[in-house]
């Protein structure tokens, strides 16, 4: 349908420019304007709705120093984009750079100049500074904080699940032990679980809140101070991060109430609170990240929920079990019938290890199934797995999980039976503690990789699978952006956006043409002539790329009678 409409537009090109995607109609200040007074903001007006993010519109002075406040926002309509400028800007020339997503999902970008009272020379490298995504230090700080947030949430809720569903199994009645009117007298293990639930919940919320500041600093490129600029905080929280923080905090509170408080009085209430905490935590994590934009949505949400739930049971349970085993190792056996864990009896602990091993086995299976499903939705092809950063991170995560699984299988089928057979042997317990610690270290590493994945372009997008293919290459003194839609075998709409060294549309070209080649099949060159569709924009609707494979697309044009510019990019074409 899209190709048909574009073809119809090509037939009418002599009468009007194509309107397949957003075109910058005007700006305030205007391109090349020399102003008497410093403006308070820059505003762009596009031909249709555009999607923006923090950093979509940036303004720098002639030396490349940022002068905008980073609070990119829509104007009176979703086709308008604005950003505030610092007050009292000095005289001179300023460069504006923008990149937005059209309503048809095409990424488009450009730029222009304006001056205050007088023009000044623009230094080399200024345009490159406009495309900078900020300090990589802030990006890594954000990833570390996300990892801590994930680990803390899984820890807090997972311990509550372990305490309610496994540690309670030996209790003869469903009520919590009481002592002298106190609601609950915590045992040594339960006290440790309670403390680590607090540590996990508080740590997760604090890390995620700090991650918001790091996200604002990295996305705007303006440092931590950007979070206080008008509109910046709302945009960061508006991508689902705010709901994630609320969800993690609520899940942690419910996990705590299920261990001490009114919800801890009966086994049923403790288990209900733990199960509810898992659901809330899963919902909180799903509120942000790639899950929100990946299809098929129903499959992705179910798989992500199972993934979070299984990881919660496994990771939090491992910590709870490790704490229990450490407590048992340090204290004498004084078990009572009312609360076996209170006595830290080795036989009871051996049964506890066995129960967790069975639950962990099911958790690992669920985690693997959900993980494979999520990986498929974000990768979609083997070549995307091996040619993108996201794909290699998925491979690393899978390898780490296999290593952890090997340790878990050994614990389940070899070490745990040996410990249960000789519960009084200290060597077995010591080795069990070390293998549990190894599992925990491995899972923490996996969580670290997961945190990086949430901030990495999905493999299917990076490889151009199921999306438009967008490539940018040097072209003369400026650049050319080449977009192929839908990057599939057969008819494609091909767009060329030519920009000068300042990012402004460049129209002074003649004899514009494009060559298509498929080296693997020795096809080409297939030469076509695009039509002029707008300022600095040429368009072609053609079926030249009728075979699957990695095509070379070359744009050629003459800026004058004596020179020719060319740029070549590779575009993978799918069935």
N, C-alpha and C positions, 0 to 999 in steps of 0.2 A: 504493500500500500504506500509506504513512504517513498519507495523508488518510483512508483507511478506518479505520485504528486510532484516529485522532483523533475521527472521527465517532462511533465506538463509545464512546469516552471521554466524549463530550458527552452521550450517552444515559444514562450512569451517573453524571453529574456530581452528581446529588442525593445519591448514596450516598458518593462520595469525590471528592477533588480530582484533576484530571488530572495525569498523570505524564509528559507528553510530553518534558519536559526538566528540568534540574537545579533543585531547590528547596532553599533554605537551611533545613535542619531545626533546627539549633541552632548556638550559638557559645560559645566560651570566651575571654573573659568573655561573659556573656549581654547581650542588648540592654537598655540602661537600668540595668545593674547598677552598684551603688556598692560598690567593693571596699575592704577594710581595708588590703591591701598591694598594691604595684605588681606586675602580672603580668610574667612573663618572655617571654611570647609571646601571640599571638592565633591561635586555631584555629577554622576553620569546618568544619561537617559538612553535606554536601549529600546529596540523595536518590539520586544516581548519580555515575558517573565524570565528572570535569571536567578540561579541559585548561587548564594555567596557563602563564604566561610571567613573566619578571621584571617586577615592577610590578603583577601581578595582584591583590595584596593590600597595601594601604598604610594606615598609621596616622599621624594627625597630632594635635597638641594643639589647644587651643581657639583658638590664633592661626594655625593652619595650618602649623606647623613639623613636619617629619617626625621621628618617633620610632622608626620601625621600622628594621631593618638591611638591608632589601631582599632577604633570602635566602628568597624565597617557595619553598615546596616542598610536596609531598604529605606527608600524615601517615601513619598506619599503613595507610590505604587510599587509593586514587586518588580517592575521594569526599571526602577530607579535605584541607584546605589550611591551611598554617600559615606564620607569619613571626615571627622573633624581634624583641623590643623592646630598646631601650636600657635599661641598668640604672639603678636608682634614679630612676625617673620621679617628678616632683613631683606633688603633689596637684592635682586638677582634672579637667575633662572632656576626653575624647579621642574622635575620630571615626574610624571604620573604614570604608574604601571598598574594594569588590572588584569585579572583572569577570573572568569565566571563560567558557569555551566548553563547552556541554553535549555529551553524547555524540552528540546528533542534530545537531550543528554550530550550534545556536542560541547567540548571545552573550547572556549574562544578567549583570546587575550589581545592586548594591545597597549598603547600608551600615547602620550603627547607631552608637549612642553607648554609652560606659561611662565611669564616673568612679572616681577614687581618693579615697576618704574624703569628698570634697565635690564638688558640682556647680559649674561655672563657666559664664559666658556664652560661647557660641561665636561668634566674629567672622564678619562677612560675608565671602564668598569662600572660606571654608574648604573647602566641597564642591568648588569649582572646582579647588582645589589638588590634590585627590585624583586628578583625571583628567589632571593634567599629566604629560607624558612626559619631563620633565627639560629641561635646557638645550638649546636648538637649536644652541648652539655645539658641544656634544659630538656631536650628530647629524652636523653638518657635518665635524667632525674625523674621525669614523668613516668618512664617505664619502670624504674625501680619502685616508685611510690605505688604504681598500679599493682606490681607484683606483691608488695607488702599488703596492700588492701585485699587482694585475692586470698593470700595466705591467712591473714587475720580472720577474714570472714569464714573461710573453710574450717579454721581451727576452732573458733568459738562455737559454731553450730555442730561440727563433727564431734566435739567432746560431749556436748549435750546429748547427741544421739547415742553415743557409746554408754554414757551414764544411765540413760533411761531404758535402753533396749537390751543391753548386754550385762551391765553390772547389777541390774535389778532381777536377773533371771533366777538367782538363788534365794531371793528374799521370800519368806513363807507367807507373808501377807503383802498387800499392796501399799501399805502405809509407810511413810518415812519414819525412822526412829526418832523418838522425842526424849528430852532430858530436862527435868526441872522446869517445865513450862516453855522451854525454848522450842521454836518450830522444828529445828533439825540440828542434830549434833553431827557435824561433818567428820568423816573418818580421815585418816591421813591422805589416802588416795583421792577422796572426794574433795578435800580441801585444796589439793593441788589442781584438780580439774576445775574447781570454781575459780581459782586464781588465774589459770591460763585461759579460761573463757573470758574473763575480764580483760586480760592482756590482748587476746586476739580481737575482741570486739572494739575496744578503745583504739588499739593500734590500727585496725582496718579503717575506722572512720577518720582518724587523724591523717593517715596516709592519703586517703582519697581526697580529703579536703585540701591538703597540701598539693596533691596532684592537679587540682583545679588551677591553682596559682601557677604551677609549672607549665600547664597546658596553655594558659593565657600568655605566659612569657614566651613560649616557643612559637605559638601560632602567630602572634603579632610581631615577633622579633624585637619587642620593646622592653624586655626584662620584666621583673616582678611588678613594677609599678603599673603595668598595663591593666592589671586586674582591677585597679581603682578608676580606670577611665570609663566614662559613661557607655553602657551597653556591652562592654566586654564580658563581664561576669555573667550576664544573662545569656550571652551566646554560648559560653562554655558549658554552663549548666543546662542550657536548652537542648543539647545534643543527647540527653538522657543521663548524663553524669549526676545530675541532681537527684533523680529517682534512684540511681544506684546507691548513692550515699544514704538516702532515706531507707532503702530496702535493707542494706547491710546493718544499719543502726537498729532497725526494728527487729531483725532476725537475731542480733546479738542480745538485745533486751529480753526477747522471748526465751532464748536459750538460758539466760541467767535465771529468769523466773521459774523455769522448769527444774532448776537445781536447788534453789532456795526461794521460799516465798509461798504464796497461796497455791501456785500451780505445782508445787513439789510435794503436796500432801499425799497423793495417791499415785500408784503406778500408771493408771490410765491418764491422769492429767499430765504427768511427766512425759509420757510418750507422745501425747497429743501436742504438747508444746514443742517438743523436739521435732516432730514431723512438720508442724506449722512453720518452724524456723527454717527448715530446709526449703520449703516452698517459697517463703518470702525471700530468702537469700537467692534462690535461683531466679526469681522474678526481678530482683534488684540487679543482678549481673546481666540479665538479658536486656535491661532497659538501655544499655549503651553498648558500643562496639559494633562489629560487623553484622551481628545478628539482625539488627534493625533494618539493614538494607540488602539482605541476601534472600534469594528465592530458591525453591518454593518456601514461602514464609511459614506455613504450618509445620512442614517437616523440620525446618531449621529450629523453630521454637521448641518443638518436642525434643529434638536431639540435644539442644543446648540445655534444656531443663534436666534431662537425664544425665548429661555430662557433669553439670554442676552438682547434682544430688549424689552421684556416685563418687565424685572427687571429695565431697564433704565427708561422706561416711569413711572413705579410705584414709584421707589425710588426718582428719580430726581423730578418728579412731586409733590410728597408729600412735599419735601423740599421747592420747589417753592411756593406751596400753603400755607405752614406754614409761610413762609416769608411774603406773601401777606396778610394773615389774621392778622399777628402780626403788620404789617404796618397800616392796616385799623383800628385795635384796638387802635393804639397810636395817630392817626391823625384825624382831622375833615373831614367831607365830603365836597369836593369841585369839584365834577366831572364835566367834560366837555364833549360835544358831540364828540369832536375830539378824545379824549383819556379817556375813562371812568376810567381806572386804575389810571390816573394821579390825579384824585380827590379822589381816595380811597373810593368810595361811597359804602355803605353797600349793597344796592340792587344789584349793579353790582357784588360785591364780592360774594354775595349769588349765583348768576347765575354761577360765575366762579367755585365755590365749586360744584355745581350740574354737570357742564360739566366734571370736573375732576372725579367725582364719577362714571359717566358712562364709561369714558375711563379706569379708574382704574379697573372696573369690568371686562372688556374685557381683560385687561392686566393680571389680576389674573387668569382668565380661561386659557389664553395662557401659563402663567407661570406654572400652575399646570399640564397641558397636556405635556408640554415639560419636566418638572421635572420628571414626572412619566416615560416618555420614556427614559430619561437619566439614571434614577435609575435602570430601567430594564436592560439596556445594561451593567451596572457596577455590578449588583447584581445577576440577573438570577434565584435565588432560595430563598425561604423563609428561609431555614437554613443558607444561606450566610448572610441574613439580620440580623439574631439573634446570629450569632456565630463569627462575625468579628467586628473590630473597625469601619471599613468603614460602615458596615450595621447599627450599632447603631447610628453613626453620621447622616446617612440618616433619621433614625427614629426621631432623635432629631430635624433635620431641618424641617421635615414634621409637627411635633407637633407645632413648633414655627410658621410655616406658617398658620396652622389652627387657632391658637390663634390670629394672626394678621388679618386673614380673618374675624374672628368674630367681631373684632373692626371695620374693614372696612365696613362690612355689616350693623352694627349699624349706622355708619356715613351716609351710603348711603340711608338707608330706614327710619331712625328715626330722627337722629340729623339734617341732611341737610334740609329736608323738614321743620322742626321746625324753623331752622334759617332763611330759605327763607320766611316763613310765618310772622316772626317777626324780620326783619333785624335790627331793631333799639334796640333790647334787648341785653344789654352787657353780660348777663349771658350765653346766647346761644353761643356767639362768644368765650367767655372764655373757656367754656366746649369743644368747637370744637377744639380750640388750644391744649388743653390737650390731647384729643383723637388722634389728628394728631401727637403730640409728642410721644404718646405711640406707634403708628404704626411705626414711624421712629426708635425708640429704638429697636423694634422687628425686623425690617428689618436689622438694623446694626448687631444684634445678629446672624441673618441668614447668613449675609455676613461673619461673623467670622467663623461660622461652615463651610461655603463653602471654605474658605481659608484653613482650616485644611483638608478638603476632598481632595483638590488638591495635598496635600503632604502625602496622606495616600494610602496604597496599596488597589486597588479596591477589593470589597467583593468577586467577582467571582474568582479573582486570589488567594486571601488569603484562600478561601475555596476550591480551586482546581477544580473549575467548568470550563470545556472547555479548560483546560490547563494540562500540566504535573503536577503531584504531587511530590513535593520535600520535604523531611524531613531529618533532621540531628539529631543524637542521640550519646551520649557517647558510646565508644566501646573500652574496655580495657583501655589503657593509652591515647588513642586518640579519634577518632570519626569515624562514618560511615554516609555517605550521601546516602539515599535511594531515587531513582527516579522511578516513575511509569508512563508510557506513553502508552496510552492517559488517564489512570485512568478512563476507562469506562468498562462496563460489557463485558466479553469475553476475547479475547487475549490481553495481555499487555506485553510490554517490561519493565523488571525490572532491574535496574542497582544499583550496590553497590560500592561505592567508600570508601575505608578504608584508613584513614590517621593516622599517628602517632602524638605524642604530639606537634610536630613542624609543622604539616600540610603537611608533605611529604607523598607520597604514601607508604603504608605498605603492603608488599607481603608475609611475613613469616607466613602464615596461612595454616592450613590443615583442612580437613573435613569441608569445607565451605558448608552451606546449609541454606535454608530459609523455614519458616513455615508460612502458611496463615490460619487465623481464622476469622470467622464471628460470634462473640458472640451472636448477636441478633437472629440469625437463628440456633445457636448451630452447626455450621459447622466448621470442622477442628479438629485437625491440619492437613493441607494438606502440606506434606513435598516435597520440590523440591531441586535439586542440580544444582546451577548455574555453568557456565564455566568461566574460567579465560580469560578475554578479554583484559588485558593490565596491566600496573603497578598499583597495588592497586585497580584494577577494575574487578568486576565480573558481569556477565550478564545472564539474564534468559528471554526467550520468552515463555509464557505459558498462558493457559486459566483457571488457578486455580480459579481466581476471576470471576466467571461466574454469580454472583448474586449481585444485587444492595445492597448497605449498607456500613457501616463503618467497614472496615477490619483491623485486626491487622496483621502487617507484622513483623516477627521476624527473624533476621539474627543471625546465630550461627557459630562459628569458633573456632579452637584450635590454639593458638600461640605456644604451646608445648604439650608434652604428658601428662601433669598433670593439665592443666587449660583449661577452655572454656570461651569464651567471648560471650555475647549475647546483643542484642539491639532490642527493640520493638517500632514501631511507628504505628500510625493509619492513614489509607488512605481511604478517601471517594470514592467509586466507583459509577459512574453515569450510567444511561441507555445508 
